[in-house]
Amino acid sequence: MPVRYAKPAICLFLIIATLAVYWQVQGHEFLAYDDPSYITENFMVLQGLKPAGAAMAFTATHADNWHPLTWLSHMLDYQVYGSQAGGHHLTNVLLHVANSVLLFLLLARLTAALWPSALVAALFALHPLHVESVAWVSERKDVLSAFFFLTTIWAYVRYVAAPSLGRYLGIIFSFALGLMAKPMLVTLPLVLLLLDYWPLGRLQPAPVAGSKRRRAAPLPPLLSKTQVLPLIWEKAPLLGLTGVSCLLTLVAQKKSMASMQELTILTRAGNALVAYVSYLGKMLWPLNLAVFYPHPGNNLPLWQAGAAGLLLAGITWLVIKKARAHPYLPVGWFWYLVMLVPVIGLVQVGEQALADRYTYLPLIGIFMILAWGLADLTAAWRRQRAALAVAAGLLLSLLMALTWVQAGYWRNTLSVFEHAAQVTENNHQAHCFLIDQYGEQGRLEEAVAMFAKTIRHRPGSAEAYNNLGNAYAHKGMTPEAIAMFQQAIQLKPDYPEAYNSLGIYHGRQGHLDEAVTAIKKAIQLRPVFSEAYVNLGIAYSLQGRHQEAMAMFQQALKINPANDGAHKMLQLVKEHAGS
């Protein structure tokens, strides 16, 4: 097929195939996991795209992140789609489609190797490990930042072809947008250095006078300072942006970072090594993928970390040894290693050991190794193109089927956590969500059974007691619910949700003084707890303290202007006080 037809055909395939496996997510719901803080209960987002909210996006560190462009994206979606989850999901899918096509066009331009570039883009588009980034609305930051990651590289390629201040400013602008979508892009300057090595060839020694440098000539495995330092200096402004982004991220995530007492540095390093290998295993065998993988804590077996470290060291030695003949090996391998550094767990935020979403951009490096490696390994085959076409067709068909199934697990909170509980062991996070989901659906026996399973493995789980309390409350079993909330507080005295729930159900029993005390404690622990202010206002109104009640509703609206409950209660109390 002529190149002028092949490129559009490949782009069309990427679009159709990606839409085919992800079109189902338009019927999916928001999740109770992160989606409330990102969208459904986020007062910035619920206002739509308004000047005040847009200004706040650049100053807020909500959800332990500073990513204003992501907030603006969610605001725009809410402006267009409102609370219809399908529209928000569709935006994620369309961004993933755009990323897949852009990746293909970028690699084809960089390498002039059409079919390896197409394979990399197809693997990126259709691999099940990327379902989490696409099918979870809260991971908008993944697909959005990836778009600007790719446009930054595109701008860099244009700059290298014809350096100018204007083109360099284009690199800076695109990189800044990417960092404002997700700070994981801080490693991009290092990726550009890798591309300088291959395929841009900016680190090749100067050709001998009178000779002609062959295109894609083998590159030297070791680089001199005189070659590298000018290219590092060239990226100084980008490294400056990286430093600023790292600082902002550390400030935003400071409260969520695990301390050295919780996870020792040896545990973090060991888990990082195991995670690097685990991601490779999941790429090769993408089954039993879960929304959450529990961290082993300080109980990680030393032999696992040691074996993982030896394997990674062996691969690194091999790719360096083969760099002269196959320069894509070190580029792809170090692309993978370097891009995972911000999320590999050396700075631990959250309770996960690893996460599928973290592979969204790093795996491009491994896909490059596979695509160009297959081309090299089969170069001597008489029917190479036909054989590779058949193999690629079978592989992509299998990945499409697996991705379709994996995306189906993300249809709602219950299904995604039921699947996680099935494919992982002792998954406390999944179990607690299931207790809550079963309770909301009135499936009390299943909630109690899941609670018992959770407590066997983690007796001190305040979240499990709180969620079982909510399950009892849904069944009208208020005394049992209060007992669970009290137990949750005993286990975790700084648990605002449990105090708030305790106050609600004290109020329903007519114990208004106890209700006020409990809800005040919730507010003391979380001063921006909008729902707690509403509940305190309700308790005050029942005590006849209407002015204090209105002050609480007004404070709730100050925190979250989109709080419908606060609007309604404020109006009711005003009418009652006026009469």
Secondary structure as GFF3:
##gff-version 3
##sequence-region A 1 579
A	DSSP	alpha_helix	3	22	.	.	.	ID=ss1
A	DSSP	three_ten_helix	23	27	.	.	.	ID=ss2
A	DSSP	alpha_helix	35	35	.	.	.	ID=ss3
A	DSSP	pi_helix	36	40	.	.	.	ID=ss4
A	DSSP	alpha_helix	43	46	.	.	.	ID=ss5
A	DSSP	alpha_helix	51	57	.	.	.	ID=ss6
A	DSSP	three_ten_helix	62	64	.	.	.	ID=ss7
A	DSSP	alpha_helix	68	81	.	.	.	ID=ss8
A	DSSP	alpha_helix	85	111	.	.	.	ID=ss9
A	DSSP	alpha_helix	114	126	.	.	.	ID=ss10
A	DSSP	three_ten_helix	128	130	.	.	.	ID=ss11
A	DSSP	alpha_helix	131	135	.	.	.	ID=ss12
A	DSSP	three_ten_helix	137	139	.	.	.	ID=ss13
A	DSSP	alpha_helix	140	161	.	.	.	ID=ss14
A	DSSP	alpha_helix	165	179	.	.	.	ID=ss15
A	DSSP	three_ten_helix	183	187	.	.	.	ID=ss16
A	DSSP	alpha_helix	188	197	.	.	.	ID=ss17
A	DSSP	alpha_helix	225	234	.	.	.	ID=ss18
A	DSSP	alpha_helix	236	253	.	.	.	ID=ss19
A	DSSP	three_ten_helix	254	256	.	.	.	ID=ss20
A	DSSP	alpha_helix	265	284	.	.	.	ID=ss21
A	DSSP	beta_strand	293	294	.	.	.	ID=ss22
A	DSSP	three_ten_helix	297	299	.	.	.	ID=ss23
A	DSSP	alpha_helix	302	321	.	.	.	ID=ss24
A	DSSP	alpha_helix	328	340	.	.	.	ID=ss25
A	DSSP	three_ten_helix	341	343	.	.	.	ID=ss26
A	DSSP	beta_strand	352	354	.	.	.	ID=ss27
A	DSSP	three_ten_helix	356	359	.	.	.	ID=ss28
A	DSSP	alpha_helix	363	377	.	.	.	ID=ss29
A	DSSP	alpha_helix	384	408	.	.	.	ID=ss30
A	DSSP	three_ten_helix	409	411	.	.	.	ID=ss31
A	DSSP	alpha_helix	413	423	.	.	.	ID=ss32
A	DSSP	alpha_helix	428	440	.	.	.	ID=ss33
A	DSSP	alpha_helix	444	457	.	.	.	ID=ss34
A	DSSP	alpha_helix	462	474	.	.	.	ID=ss35
A	DSSP	alpha_helix	478	491	.	.	.	ID=ss36
A	DSSP	alpha_helix	496	508	.	.	.	ID=ss37
A	DSSP	alpha_helix	512	525	.	.	.	ID=ss38
A	DSSP	alpha_helix	530	542	.	.	.	ID=ss39
A	DSSP	alpha_helix	546	559	.	.	.	ID=ss40
A	DSSP	alpha_helix	564	578	.	.	.	ID=ss41
###
